[in-house]
Amino acid sequence: MNEQSQLIVVKQIPIIIEKLESVKSEIEHKVNVACSMVCTDENYKEIKKIRSALNKELAEFESQRKSVKSEVMTPYEHFESVYKECISTPYKKADSALKNKIEAIEQGLKQEKHDKSKAYFNEYAQTLGIDFVKYEQVGLSITMTVTLKKLRETIKAFLDKVMDDIKLIAVQEHKDEILYEYKQTLNVSAAITSVTERYKAIEAERARAEAEKTEREKAELNEQATLNEYEPFEANVAVEVAPPEEKPHINQTDEKVFSLTFTVYGTKTQLKDFAIAVKKLINERGLRYE
């Protein structure tokens, strides 16, 4: 061992530990004997005395332990203060200073990798004619261990995939819409699926509307055909015709007479029955008709 490793040595604590270990067997014997005793009505008072004696011995040991702790801690606290001043503080100061210097250098080296890799990205993207992808979308992790060559390979693979995606989109049916969606996420399968499902939904809605229109027109034709099967029966009441001259009589009210026109549809038999019923009703009510 060198001189520094032997500088801090505690001698008193091992001595105290050795003394404690020397009485261990004696204490264990007392405790085991006490625990093995059977407590009865006759001897429980004796057992209480034994318990009290054991607790008293423990209290004495606890008092000594606290005294030792106080004696040990007081110089230790002074020792710790001196240790920090002489040892740990200078080391930590040096560590902090060197850390800042190292980080400054590493930050400069990583910034250089960032600038060079971004320049390569812009150059290669321009060569491929890709103008909608940002350098940050590549997701590069620039560390001290990664090489500039590896960064360039990652960028090239990324942009080559984008180019392959564009070629795939170019042969799709709705390429303009798909390309728009693709530019938002750079996920070609999601873009194709999104646009395809959108057009399917539009086509389904158009088919539903056409089917609804066809059903409506069919219903209208059926209604007209049904109406054409019936002959109209028209009943007209004269418009404001003066009532026939009658001799005035008591309780006669002086009211204007109005006309009512309506059309009824039905089969010939239905219309004849209806006409008879209406005529009967008109006569019963004292009305006139033409």
C-alpha positions in Angstrom: 0.0 0.0 0.0 1.2 3.5 -0.7 1.4 6.3 1.9 -2.0 7.8 0.9 -3.9 4.6 1.3 -2.6 4.3 4.9 -3.3 7.9 5.8 -6.8 7.4 7.3 -6.9 4.5 9.8 -9.3 4.0 12.7 -7.8 2.0 15.6 -10.2 2.4 18.5 -13.4 0.9 16.9 -11.9 -2.5 16.2 -10.8 -2.7 19.9 -14.3 -1.9 21.1 -15.8 -4.5 18.7 -13.3 -7.1 20.0 -14.6 -6.5 23.6 -18.2 -6.8 22.5 -17.6 -10.1 20.7 -15.9 -11.5 23.9 -19.1 -11.1 26.0 -21.4 -12.3 23.2 -21.5 -15.9 24.3 -22.1 -15.1 27.9 -25.1 -12.8 27.1 -26.5 -15.5 24.7 -26.3 -18.1 27.5 -28.2 -15.9 29.9 -30.9 -15.1 27.4 -31.4 -18.7 26.3 -31.7 -19.9 29.9 -34.3 -17.2 30.6 -36.3 -17.9 27.4 -36.4 -21.7 28.2 -38.0 -21.2 31.6 -41.7 -22.2 31.9 -43.7 -19.5 33.6 -46.1 -20.8 36.3 -48.1 -19.3 39.2 -45.3 -20.2 41.6 -42.3 -18.8 39.7 -43.6 -15.9 37.6 -42.3 -13.4 40.2 -38.8 -14.9 39.8 -39.1 -14.7 36.0 -40.1 -11.0 36.4 -36.9 -10.4 38.4 -34.8 -12.1 35.7 -36.4 -10.0 33.0 -35.8 -6.8 35.0 -32.2 -7.8 35.5 -31.7 -8.4 31.8 -33.3 -5.1 30.9 -31.0 -3.4 33.5 -27.9 -4.9 31.9 -29.1 -3.8 28.4 -29.7 -0.3 29.7 -26.1 -0.2 31.0 -24.8 -1.4 27.6 -27.0 1.2 25.8 -25.5 4.0 28.1 -22.0 2.9 27.1 -22.9 2.7 23.4 -24.2 6.3 23.5 -21.1 7.4 25.3 -18.9 5.7 22.7 -21.0 7.3 19.9 -20.6 10.7 21.3 -16.8 10.2 21.8 -16.5 8.9 18.2 -18.8 11.4 16.5 -17.3 14.5 17.9 -13.8 14.0 16.6 -15.3 12.5 13.4 -17.2 15.6 12.6 -14.0 17.6 13.1 -12.2 15.0 11.0 -14.8 15.3 8.2 -14.5 19.1 8.1 -10.8 18.8 7.7 -11.1 16.0 5.2 -13.3 18.1 3.0 -11.1 21.1 3.2 -7.9 19.2 2.5 -9.0 16.3 0.2 -12.5 16.3 -1.4 -13.0 20.0 -2.1 -9.7 20.3 -4.2 -10.5 17.1 -6.1 -14.1 18.2 -6.8 -12.9 21.6 -7.9 -10.5 20.1 -10.4 -13.2 17.7 -11.6 -15.6 20.5 -12.3 -13.1 22.6 -14.1 -11.9 19.7 -16.2 -15.5 18.6 -17.0 -16.3 22.1 -18.3 -13.2 22.1 -20.5 -14.0 18.6 -21.8 -17.6 19.4 -22.5 -16.6 22.6 -24.4 -14.3 20.6 -26.7 -16.8 17.8 -27.1 -19.6 20.3 -27.9 -17.4 21.8 -30.6 -16.6 18.4 -32.1 -20.3 17.4 -32.1 -21.3 20.8 -33.6 -18.8 20.2 -36.4 -20.3 16.8 -37.1 -23.8 18.4 -37.1 -22.8 21.1 -39.6 -21.0 18.7 -41.9 -23.8 16.1 -41.9 -26.4 18.9 -42.5 -24.4 20.2 -45.4 -24.3 16.7 -46.9 -28.1 16.3 -46.3 -28.9 19.6 -48.2 -26.5 18.6 -51.0 -27.9 15.1 -51.5 -31.5 16.2 -51.1 -31.0 18.8 -53.8 -29.4 16.2 -56.1 -32.6 14.0 -55.7 -34.9 16.9 -56.1 -36.4 16.5 -52.7 -37.3 19.9 -51.2 -40.0 19.1 -48.6 -37.9 17.0 -46.1 -36.1 18.7 -43.2 -32.7 17.7 -41.8 -34.3 17.2 -38.3 -36.7 14.5 -39.7 -33.8 12.2 -40.2 -33.5 11.8 -36.4 -29.8 11.6 -36.2 -28.1 11.0 -32.8 -24.8 12.9 -32.8 -22.6 11.6 -30.1 -18.8 11.5 -29.6 -18.6 7.9 -30.7 -20.6 8.2 -34.0 -18.5 8.9 -37.1 -19.2 11.4 -39.8 -19.2 8.5 -42.3 -22.0 6.7 -40.3 -24.0 9.9 -40.2 -23.8 10.3 -44.0 -24.8 6.7 -44.5 -27.9 7.2 -42.4 -28.8 10.4 -44.3 -28.4 8.7 -47.6 -30.5 5.7 -46.6 -33.2 8.0 -45.3 -33.4 10.2 -48.5 -33.2 7.1 -50.8 -36.2 5.7 -49.0 -38.1 9.0 -49.5 -37.2 8.8 -53.2 -38.5 5.2 -53.4 -41.7 6.3 -51.7 -42.2 9.1 -54.2 -41.8 6.6 -57.1 -44.4 4.3 -55.6 -46.8 7.3 -55.1 -46.3 8.3 -58.8 -48.0 5.1 -60.0 -51.0 5.4 -57.7 -54.5 6.5 -58.9 -54.8 9.5 -56.7 -51.1 10.5 -56.7 -51.5 14.2 -56.0 -53.6 13.7 -52.9 -51.4 10.8 -51.7 -48.2 12.9 -52.2 -49.8 15.7 -50.1 -50.6 13.4 -47.3 -47.2 11.8 -47.5 -45.4 15.1 -47.1 -47.1 15.6 -43.8 -45.9 12.3 -42.2 -43.4 10.7 -44.6 -45.4 7.5 -44.1 -46.2 6.2 -47.6 -48.5 3.3 -46.5 -50.5 5.5 -44.2 -50.8 8.2 -47.0 -52.0 5.6 -49.6 -54.5 4.0 -47.2 -55.9 7.4 -46.1 -56.6 8.7 -49.6 -57.9 5.3 -50.8 -60.3 5.1 -47.9 -61.4 8.7 -48.5 -62.3 7.9 -52.1 -64.0 4.7 -51.1 -66.2 6.7 -48.7 -67.0 9.4 -51.4 -67.9 6.7 -53.9 -70.1 4.9 -51.3 -71.9 8.1 -50.5 -72.4 8.8 -54.2 -73.8 5.3 -54.8 -76.1 5.7 -51.8 -77.4 9.1 -53.1 -78.0 7.6 -56.6 -79.8 4.6 -55.1 -81.9 6.9 -53.0 -82.8 9.1 -56.0 -83.7 6.0 -58.1 -86.0 4.7 -55.3 -87.6 8.1 -55.0 -88.2 8.4 -58.8 -89.6 4.9 -58.8 -92.0 5.7 -56.0 -93.2 8.8 -57.8 -93.8 6.8 -61.0 -95.7 4.1 -59.0 -97.8 6.8 -57.4 -98.7 8.5 -60.7 -99.5 5.1 -62.2 -101.8 4.4 -59.3 -103.5 7.7 -59.7 -104.0 7.2 -63.4 -106.1 4.0 -62.7 -108.8 6.1 -61.0 -111.4 8.4 -62.6 -112.0 11.7 -60.8 -115.4 12.6 -59.5 -115.9 16.4 -59.3 -118.6 17.9 -57.2 -119.2 21.7 -57.5 -121.4 23.9 -55.4 -122.6 27.1 -57.1 -120.5 30.2 -56.3 -122.5 32.7 -54.3 -125.9 32.1 -55.9 -128.8 33.8 -54.4 -131.2 31.4 -52.8 -134.5 30.8 -54.6 -137.3 33.2 -53.8 -139.2 32.1 -50.8 -141.7 33.7 -48.7 -140.1 35.2 -45.7 -140.7 33.4 -42.5 -139.7 33.7 -38.9 -136.1 32.8 -37.7 -134.7 32.8 -41.2 -131.1 34.0 -41.2 -129.6 36.2 -43.9 -126.2 34.6 -44.8 -124.1 34.6 -47.9 -123.7 31.4 -49.9 -120.3 30.1 -50.9 -119.1 27.3 -53.2 -116.8 24.3 -52.5 -115.0 22.4 -55.1 -113.0 19.1 -54.6 -111.8 16.1 -56.6 -112.2 12.5 -55.4 -110.2 9.5 -56.8 -111.4 6.0 -56.9 -112.7 3.2 -59.0 -116.0 3.6 -60.9 -117.9 1.6 -58.3 -116.3 3.6 -55.5 -117.1 6.9 -57.1 -120.8 6.0 -57.8 -121.3 4.9 -54.2 -119.6 8.1 -53.1 -121.8 10.3 -55.4 -125.0 8.7 -54.0 -123.8 9.2 -50.4 -122.8 12.8 -51.1 -126.2 13.6 -52.8 -128.0 12.2 -49.9 -126.0 14.2 -47.5 -126.5 17.4 -49.5 -130.2 16.9 -49.6 -130.3 16.2 -45.9 -128.4 19.4 -45.2 -130.5 21.5 -47.5 -127.6 22.4 -49.8 -127.6 22.8 -53.6 -125.0 21.5 -56.1 -124.4 21.5 -59.9 
